[in-house]
Amino acid sequence: MHDVLEGVRPGGERERRLSPAEPGLWHRVVEQLGTAVTVIDPAGRIVAVNPAAERLLVRPAAAMYGQDLHDLCHRDPGGARIARERCPLLRALAERRPTRGNDDRCLRDDGRLVPISWSATPLTQDGVSQGMVVLIIETASAGHAHRERSEQAERTDQAERAARTTALESLAERLTLVAEITEVLGQTLEVDEALARLSRLLVPRLADWAAVDLRVGSRQVHRVAVTGPEGRDAGQEDWRGQLPPPARETAPSPLVQVLNGGGPVLQDRADMEALPDSPLAAVHSAFLSATGASSVVTVPLGTGRQVTGALTLVRTNPARPFDAGDLDVASDIGRRVGPVIDNARRFGRQREVAEAMQRNLLPPLPEHGRIQLAARYQPAPAGSQVGGDWYDAFTLRDGTLALVIGDVVGHDLTAAAGMAQLQGILRSLAWDRTGPTGAVVDRLDDALHAITTVPMATLVLARLEGPDTGPWTLRRTGAGHPPPLLLTPDGNAQYLDAGQGLILGTHPGVGSHRPSAARALPPGSTLLLYADGLIEAPGSDLDSGLGRLRRHALALAHETLDTLCDRLSARMPPGGTDDIALLALRLPVR
């Protein structure tokens, strides 16, 4: 089973999660399991087998990879090949549902027909079929059983066979659960979202209740998630929140032991009757009592000394207690969850620093006569990286107003630092320049690699010329950035596409210069400079985003400038992963 999921889902890091590089449940159980396990892809081809399957089929694994499992060995009780359209395994594979068979034959490589029962469980990823796990067990010959056994013995044999099949199906479900948890946890860097996804997978598939406790600092413990059956709660109390600190390491309480670096613990109802030995144990005991626990598993989140917290799983049905297999599954899950939480915490701290740095670097807007200015910055949603979007507005030496919107390539601290460098250099270059805006942007491009760490960036530099009473002219140059949007009092909205040049960092070449453009602005006009976070949305192209921004801006043109900025940001479709930066200017009406 060295390549179980590499064969099913090729081409990515996630696909190696069950390889021997991560010795765990698959390596300990499947390779050493005495029952034949095969994995087939959506076309029914064999992509993985364990040693027991090699022994049962009398074929080496290398000879089976790529072979059609049905054609290779699946036969009916008479030894004839089953028509593909009548094969229950192939039908279930096509319909992506579990199935089983109890009276089939398997054709071995030595030509012998072996009576078998089998069970198949689908593998899926994001709703797409990745194949099936097929478990095969050899059974006694039906004819021999009729000749040699009594009717009672036959019924016993059938019961035992059904029990083995049920056990194998349970194992397949556990393995699939671990695979799904590994996959979904790798899709987020947000702690709350990771734990919510974990809980949705654990309850009710593995447990009736689940609780997650995280260590905060050296002595504090917080119960951050409690999940139970839909529509039920554990009594009238909210069990989430800060818990008493863990007691001494020698305390017998399972939760205290696990939080102090101990191994996983399996408890039955008799174990839970012991008196609590610490305040933390007392709170946890009350929680278990409120859930009606009859069997409990407590495992560490993390490994060895890197214990992030504890996962507690509860079953309430005395007829369905946890067993050693469940303990193995829960332990494997805990080992995977711990590093995910650690990474999410580190990412969150870095993101908070970057966001604070970026906010502090965004300057206050100047007062410029009767001209109104407003700006908004909204960081990317939690779980996304903070980008390098920025805006700036400042008065030049000759009294004209400079406007800037830009986006530095990169994320988090690197992008924020690059943004600060670019902002300072551009202010210095533009301060006393009265020539074309394109010349200023070209000089900034020349300086980019020499005195900054910014590899590439986009921006729009604009200069508003004219007295306080008008008329006004907007001179501008773009460097790979979305064009400004002009709203005029007559109800029109137009993108100012002229003056667009190459992105910063691409060096136009000797003799090449970025263009400049000029546009007269009528009284009462509103000008919007924005970053791409305001026009990008999942599943939408750039033209659609520009059209959406234009429609929303026209609908809000009659609002005050602050209201327009607030509502424009709020009307963005959900699911965006980029920062939103917006700089707005409104001219007075004469």
Steps between C-alpha positions, in 0.01 A plus 500: 500500500797730451319714240136467605397855430781592262343262250147623565573871507823573315695820488488678834627520853171396652509172310803382700335533837459123545843399372761324717663841549221554754497167687155481650172327471534377140851364551426342837163351409458451127841359410492266796132413464428135429213601273553585133466872424504643147449855379354561154472822301174631345555275197532188719877466456711381793724773642598345836493167682623379837705181559187303597350575157818375334470172695129454431528570127838323467631798304776752577387859544701620199313259273161629617554877477298640210298179455120508500400332830171367360653348187801368687335293770126565561291192413151366577440187719527281189839645408373696198602857434226740615374738230620852584150644485386246763797540735382657831849630571521691170146634543585629849824650366304689234237613753758589769332298775615219734405142422586140591482146362480170691494215246758572232820337380849636448723359225855467627807505280545125555157442341322411822156646574474626859162574666499857632293772660593861442415856603569823308505859629528803265783753515403857413666840487289816485208287381702343218549122497860389549424127498427239768658305782408132452539255791500128410478199733521135407203289615437127526361320193121510501475141366737369764306681768175338390659156502700522821318741725172501672246769434589662832868504407416663167305774675794553736736523204277758333483704819877493536542597136258791541685610813834495314351698213354756740836533675676553169245761395558675831874498435450642150280775642764587760775518239284714273421733792870553575565574133214752484613675818855529369368652178263759649745614768750579229256742337497771769742700713225624734484320838123541552422380148736202534333390825150552356588277204651240732188491716268463201695191393530338843136538608308278442728278286739408780348643817181646646686791661838662441686761706824677412720655769800717404794604710554877514840586642656276762209461743173604336257264328201610290218276386452647154250258344219274621294313240213259563198354326307754295239676708645392835722666757685368802261629762436869551866602531732619227804279551727715286739752648799507731555187710692459825875450439632142472602353835824318574619258234442201729126565532304195378236703309527402129451857378771631736737224392446568131545877537824434688641288218351160579371249248143432386250359751189282454241510782186300564220594738673338799814709440293818497358429845834586664494820705658803327853572620526867392281800408557428130402135545186609688386729214571231243320235705193724520509544123516123442212448740290764321553328165402160640837349409538123516836479319766770458822539303746780586801555274771768473502751217858483377785265581752459781586829665313699235154452653267778387197372688265205535213345305224326696253273321184370669258220420175473690372158389627225736455248219748688282808575709832618357755226435874485437445569129310819582781603735750454215287711267455779757873499579587527132257791462650674804850473355378668181293774667776623733737630229209656309404704806863601564539616140170690511603676820834605352329618183246696705771677702692590185182621333409722797844661496486555122148643517591740783815606317310560179227704672760715677679566172187628325515880540229740618334686215592868453257790500499658156267796482142409399600166352369200696713191559411161652680167515439149622727205566353157577743212560449164334264260682638294788684199364637700204832679482512878538607649168697812409213730399544867589378851427646847551398864454729799561549860395794570268740792518303699241173453692348235275356179648664162434294179516646148505357149512725195475561132567835345588558141393534277806321439825507586868812656654699493178227681307438750780870587521520535121194721500666734751815523288308573182279759667794696638698497176200604290427795730859616467504464122163674448539781755658764275430359152271696272559296184302201370388245754645228276850635558455470877381139468796420271744636760328290767540193278873575458541518879286193576767229498786728597368628835195286589422132557186518281515263199194641323212735572205670334377854558320804369657842559266795441539874548200731533576844361287812532395767751258432782210626291601315182534419222686178576716269292604149601840388369580135557712195420422137568752218543308176454226609740120508442396842359332774707120525483348844439138573602356819355191693618313417178473135612784353295786281617818455298827315552800722416699247297740745338848535649541130583854357492697193606511365853783623720800266500483412129730782377355629168848527350728774370304775329163371622286711728169448673220715359321781676138604445291803590126539553290804593275425798159671523382652829332250733692205352605203711826313427566149634845343519488142622702180539409174327340360817196715413451341158617141548262228616512118488363368172491846341728649232648849496244647258215378719666654804546835329139494385378419851703787652368745240136403567536523877687831484230656277229384739683665791619816322240719676621393847754686709859401426539307827173313447597417142831350619337298777222356287724433201725280714200327657353408161796281408400136438599258779800273465761762405857428615667837438523829685269785402652848464296796377585869458216734403499869401203731442516844343277782622203621303553861392 
